[in-house]
Structure formats: structure tokens, C-alpha cells
Amino acid sequence: MDVHGPQCLEPDSTPLPFLSMTVLAIFHELHVDPDLYTLLFGESVLNDAVAIVLTYSISIYSPKENPNTFDTAAFFQSVGNFLGIFAGSFAMGSAYAVVTALLTKFTKLREFPMLETGLFFLLSWSAFLSAEAAGLTGQCFMLQCEQGL
């Protein structure tokens, strides 16, 4: 079996999300402090987003000349892609959070609870789908949206 470079790293980035989810399940059964549970849940969501972007960045790493050697340019391209996806997701999430906050604050949606609920779900799904359509990660996007609101 001939395994080189990125193939060695891909399995390492995949199981990251499962570790914190296991701890969350144990915490739920033990009825630990809600603050600790919330902190770990936020960490696991960010961990999931990192694993998704890391797996994608590793998969696009491709040296131009020899695939069995390390290529500095390809490495920095993968790192730039990783940082670009995160920065883009957080910037777009912040923009969506501001738009949603202004929309709900300066309109009279409170008077129409069914419309408010429907708009809440519509904005949530459209935010996630627009991030995925833009080539960003929806999880990072939604995490920043939640922090902004």
C-alpha cells in the first residue's frame, strides 16, 4: 500500500467531532452544571467546523510536480484556503446577524408571532444555505450568526 502526504492526514481530521459529542452525551447523563455543558457544546460545534474545513483543505492539497513530496506553495495554498473559508464564514455570519437583528428590532414582528416564527426559520435556513452556496462552511457561519444575535 502506497500512502503519501494528504492521505496520511485525512483520517486524523475526521474523528475530531466525535470526541466532544461523546463527552456531551456523558455530561447529559450525569446532569452536570448547565454552564459547563454549554461551554463544551460551543467547543464541539467549533470543533466540527474546524474538522470540516480541515478535511477540505487537506483534500485540495496537491503538489504540482511530484505528489509524493512536500510542496511549500501547495501547503500555503491549503492554509490560505483554510483561513479564507473561516474568515469568509465569520464575516458573512456577522453580516447576516446584523441584518437579522435590525429586521427584528425595527419592525413590528412581535405583534405577529406566527410570522415572526416563520421568518426566524426562513432566515436561519437561508443563512446556512447561502454560506454553503458561497463555498464557505455553514457551521462556522451559523456559529457567528448566533454570537452576533
Order of alpha helices (4+ residues) and beta strands (2+ residues): alpha-alpha-alpha-alpha-alpha-alpha
